Amino acid sequence: RLPLLLTHEGVLLPGSTMRTSVDSPRNMQLVRSRLLKGTSLRSTIIGVIPNTSDPTSDCDELPSLHRIGTAALAVQVVGSNWPKPHYTLLVTGLCRFQILQLLKEKPYPVAEVEQLDRLEQFTNQLKSEEELGELSEQFYKYAVQLVEMLDMSVPAVAKLRRLLDNLPREALPDILTSIIRTSNQEKLQILDAVRLEERFKMTIPLLVRQIEGLKLLQKTRKPKQDDDKRIVAIRPNRRINHIPSTVEDDEEEEDHDDVVMLEKKIRTSSMSEQALKVCLKEIKRLKKMPQSMPEYALTRNYLELMVELPWNKSTKDRLEIRAARILLDNDHYAMEKLKKRVLEYLAVRQLKNNLKGPILCFVGPPGVGKTSVGRSVAKTLGREFHRIALGGVCDQSDIRGHRRTYVGSMPGRIINGLKTVGVNNPVFLLDEVDKLGKSLQGDPAAALLEVLDPEQNHSFTDHYLNVAFDLSQVLFIATANTTATIPPALLDRMEIIQVPGYTQEEKIEIAQRHLIPKQLEQHGLTPQQIQIPQVTTLNIITRYTREAGVRSLDRKLGAICRAVAVKVAEGQHKETKPDRAEVGEGEDCKEHVTEDAKPESISDTADLALPPEMPILIDFNALKDILGPPMYEMEVSERLSQPGVAIGLAWTPLGGEIMFVEASRMDGEGQLTLTGQLGDVMKESAHLAISWLRSNAKRYQLTNASGSFDLLDNTDIHLHFPAGAVTKDGPSAGVTIVTCLASLFSGRLVCSDVAMTGEITLRGLVLPVGGIKDKVLAAHRAGLKRIIIPRRNEKDLEEIAVNIRQDLTFVMASCLDEVLNAAFDGGFAVKPRVEHLNSKL
């Protein structure tokens, strides 16, 4: 049984969709009673009878109904009262049916029907092409030919092409008949064709007629220009095939209005005269260009970028020096050089308005705050901040942009950053400038030469813009871990500011002021729940971290906060849901919980029955429970328990480090073996050291195992530099190697609290080296008390904090005699020579 909708406007075929208007009494009653009041999917299925008019009055009898109809699913119902009450239905055809008997006529007709084709046919793709026969193949060939004559760039046409391949062949005649231009009478004949072969035979002539019409239409359009032909010829195809057009006239008018608005923005913008001239030329080309051309979108994107760039828009600097000093001190502890340079810039800006932006380069080990201080500088000046990560960049187009002739071209990171911040005087942070790469696409470091040159960047030309842009008001701050990998030409354009590693005292202050409050906030804890005293912070710094910055320290503090958060959360859970056994045990255990035992209970599951007493104090025992055993121990005295070991000082991009040099001798052929991944310079230093000791062996009474002053006579020497996996190079280990070998051949121990650095010559002079501050800080971290440095490096000690200099004793050496006297207890005195007279008898 199926309710019937009588229509004479069109013919609904299975697989197609049709919109029909309902205004007659019986059809209106069907919509109200069946579709609008029904609550199940079954109530939305109706029978659509074509070529049958519904009487305008309920009293009139029904006309004879068409024998074949289409079962349909009502997808949408829209009602309206103008000009008269009616409904508009959107129905989708499911299958054919045949009316067997009309059961009732009022309030709407209901009939007993028989299904003629099954729904399974639309999804059953198991039928082979052999079963469909030649008729099916011929139909498919014409259908593909018809679709390929249309514009495949239109989404509806592309979708129709996919349907031809995906849908079963028996469903295609109905669908294509509903798409191509056909009369209602022809569609009615297709609907009445129940047998599949008959349906194919009737549809093929319709496809052939449509193909011939399209061919004729294309011939009439050929004499016109190519661009116009493509647009004009496609639209009749869409109209013939009832495929909705994607570009309507209204949209064209809107696009035209957008171009006019874009031209108005260009004329009212404050861009330079050269840029304005280029933009007006491009806007003229854009007006004459068809929208379907790929270059239309490229030109429009270019013009929109030119309008959005901040040609003359800038922010006003905050030039109050006192407020800037307070803000910098609150954000960062220590870093006096950086703060001094920013305050100097502010002072000069007060006196001179059109000062060019300085180009600074912060060089220091990781974790000392180079990137974060750049953000603080922008905050102090009241400027916008933008960070550009240069690590791993190996294409100069990332800096200068691509030329617009390339597909997918875009501006470089500098211009993109200016578009993002919207002002022409931001603070640009060029992060990791020492890690730029080089490839076949060019050298980005060379491209930065123009950006970072104050004499050139007032007319920086991006390849994408192809017009000059003024970067002179931008404050560029570059960061690097080392200057060794920065090209000399680029290094020359930047003002280098060294950012050394922190001392232990500075790390304690940074932890108490910044790191601990930040970690407490991130983990939802309060000072009333956890206390980390300075002694504990010092233990973390000396025993669990060994770094120039504070990143590892921050992670260790985060681990402590997580452990305390677990304890606090479990304690709250026990308080809200106490267990009888836990309450009973709690009274006995409470007396034994002292303040010293609180940290140990963090990892002790036996005490979880009781909520912890607040605040939880973190001491050394708690550190071992949370962070494990200490990672670093003071092993200096243990390593120097035998001759042939000395302590040197080395500089790395991560800060200074102490370096042990070990030597041993054995019987052999006078060979010198060097291990520890040494560079050429360090190998040469070892050869220098052994040559100097051999030439001065008699002077210092140094002998080999057989008592000979020729130290390499039947003796092999092995020098090793732990750790073996780390590459080492540089001349500063020369004095350490000499001291180590002198200890080996003299049999005396080097003082365990002495470290040294300096380059040597063949004459025994000690030459200056670099990185003195980092090396001294490393020695101080390791607990050493005396440091031997070249006399000409004495000026570098002024950079070291007074309290550290007071903890250490510095020995200034200008020759190796002074080094050896300072390295050994009681000195390394020259043995007096005993004159031997040769007998002439």
C-alpha positions in Angstrom: 0.0 0.0 0.0 1.4 3.4 -1.0 -0.1 6.9 -0.9 -0.1 8.6 -4.3 1.1 12.1 -5.3 -0.5 13.1 -8.6 1.7 15.4 -10.7 1.6 16.7 -14.3 4.7 19.1 -14.2 7.4 16.5 -14.7 8.4 12.9 -14.7 10.5 11.5 -11.8 12.8 8.7 -12.8 14.5 6.2 -10.4 17.9 7.6 -9.2 17.0 11.2 -10.0 15.8 14.1 -7.9 12.9 16.5 -8.7 11.3 19.5 -7.1 7.5 19.7 -7.5 4.9 22.2 -6.3 1.8 20.9 -4.4 -1.4 23.0 -4.3 -4.3 20.8 -5.1 -6.6 19.5 -2.2 -5.7 15.8 -2.2 -2.0 16.4 -2.6 -2.1 19.1 0.2 -3.8 16.6 2.4 -1.2 14.0 1.7 1.6 16.3 2.7 -0.2 17.4 5.9 -1.4 14.0 7.1 1.4 11.8 5.8 4.7 13.7 5.5 4.4 16.4 8.2 2.8 14.3 10.9 4.6 11.1 10.2 7.4 10.1 12.6 9.0 7.1 10.8 11.1 6.7 7.6 8.2 4.7 6.1 5.9 7.8 6.3 8.3 9.7 4.0 7.9 7.2 1.1 5.2 8.1 -1.4 4.3 7.1 -4.9 4.6 9.7 -7.6 2.2 9.3 -10.5 3.2 11.3 -13.6 1.0 12.7 -16.4 -2.0 12.9 -14.0 -3.7 16.1 -12.8 -5.1 16.2 -9.3 -8.7 17.7 -9.4 -9.0 21.2 -8.0 -11.9 20.2 -5.7 -12.4 17.3 -3.3 -15.8 16.6 -4.9 -14.4 15.9 -8.3 -13.6 12.3 -9.2 -10.1 11.2 -9.8 -9.0 11.0 -13.4 -7.6 7.8 -14.8 -4.2 7.2 -13.2 -1.0 6.5 -15.2 -0.3 2.8 -14.9 3.5 3.1 -14.0 4.7 5.3 -11.2 7.9 5.9 -9.1 8.3 5.2 -5.4 10.0 8.3 -4.0 11.6 9.5 -0.7 10.5 13.0 0.4 13.7 14.7 1.2 12.5 18.2 1.9 9.1 20.0 2.4 8.8 23.8 2.2 5.5 25.6 2.8 4.4 29.1 1.6 1.3 31.2 1.7 2.1 33.5 -1.3 0.4 33.8 -3.7 -1.7 31.0 -2.3 -1.1 28.2 0.2 1.1 25.5 -1.3 4.1 23.2 -0.5 7.2 22.5 -2.5 8.5 19.0 -2.2 12.0 17.7 -3.0 11.7 14.0 -3.8 14.2 11.4 -4.9 13.2 8.4 -7.0 13.8 4.9 -5.7 12.2 2.4 -8.0 9.3 1.8 -10.4 6.0 0.3 -9.4 2.7 -0.7 -11.1 -0.8 0.1 -9.7 -2.8 -3.0 -9.0 -5.8 -1.6 -7.3 -6.9 1.8 -6.0 -7.9 1.3 -2.3 -9.3 4.8 -1.5 -9.6 8.2 -3.0 -10.1 10.4 0.1 -8.6 12.3 1.8 -5.8 11.3 -0.5 -5.5 8.4 -2.9 -3.9 5.1 -1.6 -3.3 2.2 -3.9 -2.0 -1.4 -3.7 1.1 -1.5 -5.9 3.7 -4.0 -7.1 7.4 -3.2 -7.3 8.8 -3.6 -10.8 12.6 -3.1 -10.3 14.4 -3.8 -7.1 16.5 -1.4 -5.0 19.3 -4.0 -5.0 19.9 -3.3 -8.7 21.3 0.1 -7.9 24.0 -1.2 -5.6 24.6 -4.6 -7.1 27.8 -4.4 -9.1 28.4 -8.1 -9.4 26.8 -8.3 -12.9 29.5 -8.8 -15.5 29.8 -6.8 -18.6 29.0 -9.9 -20.7 25.6 -10.1 -19.2 24.8 -6.5 -20.0 25.6 -7.2 -23.6 26.6 -5.0 -26.5 23.6 -2.6 -25.9 25.0 -1.7 -22.5 28.5 -1.1 -23.9 27.2 1.1 -26.7 25.2 3.1 -24.2 28.2 3.5 -21.9 30.4 4.7 -24.8 28.0 7.4 -25.8 27.6 8.5 -22.2 31.3 8.9 -21.7 31.6 10.8 -25.0 28.9 13.2 -23.9 30.4 13.9 -20.5 33.9 14.4 -21.9 32.7 17.1 -24.3 31.8 19.2 -21.2 34.2 21.2 -19.0 35.7 18.7 -16.6 36.9 21.5 -14.3 33.3 22.0 -13.2 32.7 19.9 -10.1 29.3 18.7 -11.2 30.7 17.4 -14.5 33.6 15.7 -12.8 31.2 14.1 -10.3 29.0 12.8 -13.2 32.1 11.3 -14.8 32.9 9.4 -11.7 29.3 8.2 -11.4 29.5 6.6 -14.9 32.3 4.3 -13.6 30.9 3.7 -10.1 27.2 3.1 -10.7 25.8 -0.1 -12.1 24.9 0.1 -15.8 21.2 -0.7 -15.3 20.9 2.6 -13.3 22.5 4.8 -15.9 19.6 5.2 -18.4 17.3 6.7 -15.8 19.9 9.0 -14.4 21.2 10.3 -17.8 17.7 10.8 -19.1 16.9 13.1 -16.2 20.1 15.1 -16.8 20.1 15.7 -20.6 17.6 17.9 -22.4 14.5 15.7 -23.0 10.7 16.3 -23.1 8.3 15.0 -20.5 6.8 12.6 -23.1 10.3 11.1 -23.7 10.9 10.7 -20.0 7.4 9.1 -19.7 8.4 6.6 -22.3 11.6 5.7 -20.4 9.6 5.3 -17.2 7.2 2.9 -19.0 10.0 0.9 -20.3 10.2 -1.8 -17.7 12.6 -4.1 -19.5 16.3 -3.1 -19.3 17.0 -3.7 -23.0 14.1 -1.6 -24.1 15.3 1.2 -21.8 18.8 1.1 -23.3 17.3 1.2 -26.9 15.2 4.2 -26.1 17.9 6.2 -24.3 20.7 5.8 -26.9 19.0 8.0 -29.5 18.6 10.7 -26.9 22.3 10.6 -26.1 23.2 10.7 -29.8 20.9 13.7 -30.3 22.5 15.6 -27.4 26.1 14.8 -28.6 25.3 16.2 -32.1 23.8 19.3 -30.6 27.0 20.0 -28.5 29.2 19.4 -31.6 27.1 22.0 -33.6 27.3 24.4 -30.7 31.1 24.2 -30.5 31.5 24.8 -34.2 29.5 28.0 -34.0 31.8 29.3 -31.2 35.1 28.6 -32.9 35.7 31.9 -34.7 35.8 33.8 -31.4 38.9 34.3 -29.3 40.2 31.4 -27.3 39.6 33.0 -23.9 36.1 34.0 -24.7 35.3 30.7 -26.4 36.2 28.7 -23.3 33.9 30.7 -21.1 31.0 31.2 -23.5 31.0 27.6 -24.8 30.9 26.0 -21.4 27.9 27.9 -20.1 25.4 26.7 -22.9 26.7 23.1 -22.1 25.7 23.6 -18.5 22.4 25.1 -19.5 21.6 22.2 -21.9 22.5 19.6 -19.3 20.8 21.2 -16.4 24.2 21.3 -14.5 24.3 24.2 -12.1 26.9 26.8 -13.0 29.5 27.6 -10.4 30.1 31.2 -11.6 27.0 33.2 -11.6 26.5 36.7 -12.8 26.1 38.0 -9.3 29.4 36.6 -8.3 31.0 38.3 -11.3 29.6 41.6 -10.2 30.9 40.9 -6.7 34.4 40.2 -8.1 34.3 43.3 -10.1 33.4 45.3 -7.0 36.3 43.6 -5.1 38.7 44.8 -7.8 37.4 48.3 -7.6 37.7 48.2 -3.8 41.2 46.8 -4.1 42.2 49.7 -6.5 40.7 52.2 -4.0 42.8 50.7 -1.2 45.9 50.9 -3.3 45.4 54.5 -4.1 44.7 55.4 -0.4 47.6 53.4 1.0 50.8 55.0 2.0 53.2 52.9 0.0 56.2 54.3 -1.8 55.9 55.9 -5.2 57.7 53.0 -6.9 55.4 50.5 -5.3 52.3 52.5 -6.1 53.3 52.7 -9.8 53.8 48.9 -9.9 50.5 48.2 -8.2 48.5 50.5 -10.5 50.1 48.8 -13.5 49.1 45.4 -12.1 45.5 46.5 -11.3 45.1 47.5 -15.0 46.2 44.1 -16.1 43.9 42.5 -13.6 40.8 44.3 -15.0 41.5 43.1 -18.5 42.2 39.5 -17.3 39.6 36.8 -17.4 39.0 35.3 -14.0 39.6 31.8 -15.2 43.2 32.5 -16.0 45.6 31.1 -13.3 47.5 34.4 -13.3 44.4 36.2 -12.1 44.6 34.7 -8.7 48.3 35.3 -8.5 48.1 38.9 -9.4 45.2 39.5 -7.0 47.1 37.8 -4.1 50.2 40.0 -4.9 48.1 43.2 -4.8 46.4 42.2 -1.6 49.8 41.6 0.0 51.0 45.0 -1.2 48.0 46.7 0.5 48.4 44.8 3.7 52.1 45.6 4.2 52.9 48.3 6.8 54.6 50.8 4.6 54.4 53.7 7.1 52.5 52.2 10.0 54.6 52.0 13.2 54.2 51.8 17.0 55.4 54.4 19.4 58.4 53.5 21.5 58.3 53.6 25.3 61.4 55.6 26.1 61.3 55.7 29.9 64.6 54.4 31.0 63.7 53.9 34.7 60.6 51.9 33.8 62.6 49.9 31.2 65.3 49.0 33.7 62.7 47.8 36.3 60.9 45.7 33.6 64.2 44.1 32.4 65.3 43.3 36.0 61.9 41.7 36.8 62.0 39.5 33.7 65.7 38.4 33.8 68.3 38.1 36.5 71.9 38.9 35.7 72.6 39.6 31.9 74.1 43.0 32.7 75.6 43.5 29.2 72.3 43.0 27.5 70.4 45.3 29.8 73.0 48.0 29.4 72.8 47.8 25.6 69.0 48.1 25.6 69.1 51.1 27.9 71.7 52.7 25.8 69.5 52.3 22.7 66.6 53.9 24.6 68.7 56.8 25.8 69.9 57.6 22.2 66.3 57.2 20.9 65.3 60.0 23.3 67.9 62.3 21.8 67.4 61.3 18.2 64.1 60.2 16.7 65.2 58.7 13.4 67.8 56.3 14.8 68.3 53.2 12.7 67.5 49.9 14.4 70.6 48.2 15.8 71.5 44.7 14.7 72.5 42.7 17.8 73.7 39.1 18.0 73.4 37.3 21.4 76.0 34.5 21.5 75.9 32.1 24.4 75.2 28.5 25.4 71.7 27.0 25.2 69.3 27.7 28.1 70.7 31.1 29.2 67.7 33.0 28.0 68.8 34.5 24.7 65.4 34.0 23.0 63.3 35.1 26.0 65.3 38.2 26.5 64.5 39.2 22.9 60.8 39.0 23.8 61.5 41.1 26.9 63.3 43.8 24.8 60.2 44.1 22.6 58.0 44.3 25.7 60.3 47.0 27.1 60.2 49.1 24.0 56.5 48.6 23.5 57.0 47.1 20.1 55.6 44.1 18.3 57.6 40.9 18.5 58.1 38.3 15.7 60.4 35.2 15.9 61.9 33.7 12.8 63.5 30.3 13.3 66.5 29.9 11.0 67.8 26.5 12.2 68.1 24.2 9.3 67.1 26.7 6.6 69.1 26.0 3.5 67.2 28.0 0.8 67.8 31.6 0.2 64.2 32.0 -1.0 63.1 31.6 2.6 64.8 35.0 3.2 64.2 36.8 -0.1 61.1 35.0 -1.3 60.4 33.4 -4.7 60.0 35.2 -8.0 56.3 35.4 -9.1 57.1 33.5 -12.3 57.2 30.2 -10.2 54.2 28.2 -9.3 53.4 28.5 -5.6 55.6 31.5 -5.2 55.4 33.4 -1.9 57.3 36.2 -0.1 60.2 35.5 2.2 60.0 35.2 6.0 61.0 38.9 6.5 58.1 40.3 4.5 55.7 37.6 5.9 56.7 38.7 9.4 56.0 42.3 8.6 52.6 41.4 7.3 51.9 39.4 10.4 52.8 42.1 12.9 51.3 44.9 10.9 54.0 47.6 11.7 57.3 48.5 10.2 59.3 48.8 13.4 58.9 45.4 15.2 61.6 43.4 17.0 62.6 40.6 14.8 64.3 37.7 16.5 66.5 35.7 14.1 66.8 32.5 16.1 69.7 30.1 15.7 71.5 32.1 13.0 74.6 29.9 13.4 72.7 26.8 12.2 71.9 28.1 8.7 72.6 25.5 6.0 73.7 25.8 2.4 72.3 23.9 -0.6 71.8 24.1 -4.4 69.0 26.6 -3.7 71.5 29.1 -2.5 73.1 30.3 0.7 70.6 31.9 3.1 73.4 33.4 5.1 74.4 35.4 2.1 70.8 36.6 1.6 70.9 37.8 5.2 73.7 40.2 4.4 71.3 42.7 2.8 68.8 42.3 5.6 71.3 42.9 8.4 73.3 45.7 6.9 72.2 49.1 8.2 73.5 50.8 5.1 71.5 48.6 2.7 68.3 47.4 4.5 66.5 50.7 3.9 65.8 49.4 0.4 65.5 45.6 0.9 64.1 44.0 -2.2 62.1 40.8 -1.8 62.0 38.7 -5.0 58.2 38.3 -4.7 57.5 42.0 -4.1 60.2 43.2 -6.6 60.0 46.6 -5.1 62.1 48.1 -2.3 60.9 48.0 1.3 62.4 49.9 4.2 63.7 47.7 7.1 65.8 50.4 8.7 63.4 50.8 11.6 63.3 47.1 12.5 65.3 46.0 15.5 67.0 42.8 14.5 68.2 40.5 17.3 70.0 37.3 16.2 70.9 34.4 18.6 73.7 31.9 18.2 75.5 29.3 20.3 78.8 30.0 18.6 80.3 32.4 16.1 82.5 29.7 14.6 79.9 28.6 12.0 78.7 32.2 11.1 80.3 33.5 7.9 82.7 36.3 8.6 80.9 38.8 6.3 77.6 38.2 8.2 79.4 38.3 11.6 80.9 41.7 10.7 77.4 43.2 10.2 76.2 42.3 13.7 77.1 43.7 17.1 78.2 40.6 19.1 77.0 40.5 22.8 78.3 37.5 24.7 75.8 35.8 27.0 77.9 33.6 29.3 76.6 30.7 31.4 75.2 31.3 34.9 77.1 30.9 38.1 75.7 28.7 40.9 74.6 31.8 42.8 72.8 33.2 39.7 71.1 29.9 39.1 69.8 29.8 42.7 68.4 33.3 42.3 66.8 32.4 38.9 65.3 29.3 40.4 63.8 31.1 43.4 62.6 34.1 41.5 61.3 32.6 38.2 61.6 28.8 37.8 60.0 27.6 41.1 56.9 30.0 40.9 56.4 29.0 37.2 56.5 25.3 38.0 54.2 25.6 40.9 51.7 27.5 38.7 51.9 24.9 35.9 51.3 22.0 38.4 48.5 23.6 40.4 50.5 23.8 43.6 50.9 26.6 46.1 53.8 27.6 48.5 51.6 26.3 51.3 51.9 22.8 49.8 55.5 22.6 48.9 58.8 24.3 50.0 62.1 24.0 48.1 64.8 25.7 50.1 68.0 27.1 48.6 70.1 24.3 49.9 67.9 21.8 47.9 68.2 24.0 44.8 72.0 24.1 45.2 72.0 20.3 45.5 70.0 20.0 42.2 72.4 22.4 40.5 75.6 20.7 41.6 74.6 17.0 41.7 71.8 16.6 39.1 72.6 19.2 36.5 75.9 20.3 34.9 75.0 23.0 32.3 75.6 26.6 31.5 71.9 27.4 31.3 68.9 26.5 33.4 66.8 24.1 31.2 67.8 20.9 33.0 67.3 22.7 36.3 63.8 23.7 35.2 63.0 20.0 34.2 64.2 18.7 37.5 62.0 21.2 39.4 59.1 20.1 37.2 59.8 16.4 38.2 59.7 17.4 41.9 56.4 19.3 41.5 54.9 16.3 39.7 55.9 14.0 42.5 54.4 16.4 45.1 51.2 16.8 43.0 50.7 13.0 43.2 51.1 13.0 46.9 48.8 16.0 47.4 46.1 14.5 45.1 46.2 11.1 46.8 46.1 12.8 50.2 43.0 14.7 49.1 41.4 11.5 47.9 42.0 9.9 51.3 40.5 12.8 53.1 37.3 12.8 51.0 36.9 9.0 51.1 38.6 7.7 54.3 38.8 4.0 54.9 38.3 2.5 58.4 41.6 0.7 58.3 43.4 3.8 57.1 41.9 5.9 59.9 42.9 3.3 62.5 46.5 3.2 61.2 46.6 7.0 60.9 46.4 7.7 64.6 49.4 5.3 65.3 51.5 6.6 62.4 50.9 10.3 62.9 53.3 10.6 65.8 56.2 9.2 63.6 55.7 11.6 60.7 58.3 14.4 61.3 59.2 17.2 59.1 62.4 15.4 58.0 60.4 12.3 57.1 57.9 14.1 55.0 59.9 14.2 51.8 60.8 10.4 52.1 57.1 9.6 52.2 56.7 10.9 48.7 57.8 7.6 47.3 56.9 5.5 50.3 53.6 3.8 49.5 53.1 2.6 53.0 52.3 6.1 54.2 49.8 6.9 51.5 47.0 6.1 53.9 47.5 9.5 55.6 47.2 12.8 53.8 50.6 14.6 53.9 51.2 17.3 56.3 51.6 20.7 54.6 53.9 22.1 53.5 55.9 19.2 52.1 59.6 20.1 52.6 62.0 18.9 49.9 65.4 18.0 51.3 68.3 15.8 50.0 66.5 12.6 51.0 63.5 13.6 49.0 65.7 14.5 46.0 67.1 10.9 46.0 63.5 9.5 46.2 62.3 11.7 43.3 65.3 12.2 41.0 67.2 9.1 41.9 70.9 9.0 42.9 73.0 12.0 42.1 74.2 12.1 38.5 77.4 14.0 39.1 79.9 13.6 41.9 83.0 15.6 42.8 85.5 13.1 41.3 88.5 15.5 40.9 90.5 14.2 43.9 89.8 10.6 43.0 91.0 11.0 39.4 94.3 12.6 40.5 95.4 9.8 42.8 98.3 8.7 40.5 100.9 10.4 38.4 100.2 11.2 34.7 96.8 13.0 35.2 96.0 16.7 34.9 92.9 18.8 34.7 92.4 21.2 31.7 89.7 23.6 30.9 87.8 23.5 27.6 85.2 25.7 25.9 82.2 24.3 24.1 79.0 25.9 22.6 77.2 24.6 25.7 79.6 26.5 28.0 82.9 25.7 29.7 83.9 22.2 30.9 86.7 20.6 32.8 88.8 18.1 30.9 91.0 15.4 32.2 94.2 14.5 30.4 95.7 11.1 31.2 99.1 9.7 30.2 100.9 6.4 30.5 104.2 5.0 29.3 105.3 1.5 28.4 108.3 -0.2 26.7 108.3 0.4 23.0 109.9 2.1 20.0 109.4 5.7 21.0 105.9 6.3 19.5 103.4 8.8 20.7 99.7 7.6 20.7 96.9 10.1 21.0 93.2 9.1 21.5 90.0 10.8 22.3 88.8 12.1 18.9 91.4 14.9 18.8 91.6 17.6 16.1 94.8 18.5 14.2 95.5 21.5 16.4 95.3 19.5 19.6 97.6 16.8 18.1 100.1 19.4 17.3 99.9 20.7 20.9 100.8 17.2 22.1 103.8 17.0 19.8 104.9 20.4 21.0 104.6 19.3 24.6 106.7 16.2 24.2 109.3 18.0 22.2 109.7 20.7 24.9 109.9 18.1 27.6 112.6 16.1 25.7 114.6 19.3 25.2 114.4 20.2 28.9 114.6 16.7 30.4 118.1 17.2 31.9 117.1 20.5 33.3 114.2 19.0 35.3 115.9 15.6 35.8 113.1 13.8 33.9 114.0 10.2 32.9 112.2 7.3 31.3 111.9 3.8 32.9 115.5 2.9 32.1 116.9 6.2 33.6 117.7 7.8 30.2 117.1 11.5 29.6 115.8 10.7 26.2 112.2 10.3 27.2 111.2 8.3 24.1 114.2 6.0 24.2 112.6 2.4 24.1 109.5 4.0 25.5 106.0 4.5 24.1 103.7 7.3 25.4 99.9 7.2 25.3 97.9 10.3 25.8 94.1 10.0 26.3 91.4 12.7 26.6 88.1 11.5 28.0 85.3 11.4 26.9 86.2 9.5 23.8 82.9 10.1 22.0 83.3 13.9 22.0 85.3 15.6 19.3 88.0 18.0 20.7 90.2 20.6 19.1 92.0 23.8 19.9 95.4 25.0 21.2 94.3 25.7 24.8 95.2 22.2 26.1 99.0 22.7 25.6 99.9 23.6 29.2 97.7 20.7 30.5 99.5 18.2 28.3 102.9 19.4 29.5 101.9 19.2 33.1 100.4 15.7 32.6 103.6 14.4 30.9 105.8 16.1 33.5 103.8 14.3 36.3 104.2 11.0 34.4 108.0 11.2 34.0 108.7 12.8 37.4 106.4 10.4 39.3 104.8 13.3 41.2 101.1 14.0 41.6 99.5 17.1 40.2 97.5 19.1 42.8 93.9 17.9 42.8 92.4 21.4 43.0 94.3 22.9 40.1 93.0 23.4 36.6 94.8 25.1 33.7 94.5 26.4 30.2 96.8 28.1 27.7 98.6 27.6 24.4 102.3 26.7 24.4 105.2 27.4 22.1 108.4 25.4 21.4 110.3 27.9 23.5 108.1 27.3 26.5 106.0 30.5 26.4 102.3 30.5 27.4 100.0 32.3 24.9 96.5 33.6 25.6 93.4 31.7 24.7 89.7 32.5 24.5 86.6 31.6 26.5 88.2 32.4 29.9 84.9 33.3 31.6 83.2 30.1 30.6 86.2 28.0 31.6 86.5 29.7 35.0 82.8 29.1 35.6 83.2 25.5 34.8 86.1 25.1 37.2 84.1 26.9 39.9 81.1 24.5 39.3 83.5 21.5 39.6 84.8 22.7 43.0 88.3 23.6 41.9 90.2 26.2 43.9 93.2 27.2 41.8 93.3 28.1 38.1 96.4 28.7 35.9 95.8 31.0 33.0 98.0 32.9 30.6 99.2 36.3 31.9 97.9 38.0 28.9 94.3 36.8 29.8 94.3 38.6 33.1 92.1 41.3 31.5 89.4 38.8 30.9 88.9 38.2 34.7 87.1 41.5 35.0 84.0 39.9 33.4 83.8 37.4 36.2 81.6 38.1 39.2 83.5 39.3 42.3 82.2 36.6 44.6 83.5 33.9 42.2 86.9 35.6 41.9 87.1 35.6 45.7 86.5 31.8 45.8 89.3 31.1 43.4 93.0 31.6 43.3 94.4 32.7 39.9 97.9 32.0 38.8 99.1 34.1 35.9 101.8 32.3 33.9 103.9 33.6 31.0 106.1 30.5 30.6 105.9 26.8 31.4 108.3 27.1 34.3 105.6 29.1 36.2 102.9 26.6 35.2 104.8 23.6 36.5 105.7 25.4 39.8 102.0 26.2 40.4 100.7 22.8 39.4 102.8 20.7 41.9 103.0 20.9 45.7 106.3 22.5 46.6 106.9 23.6 43.1 108.7 21.9 40.3 112.2 23.2 40.8 115.0 23.0 38.3 117.6 20.5 39.4 121.1 22.0 39.8 123.6 20.7 37.3 126.6 18.8 38.6 129.7 19.4 36.6 131.6 16.3 35.7 135.2 16.5 34.7 136.4 14.0 32.2 139.7 12.4 33.0 142.4 12.8 30.4 144.5 10.0 31.9 
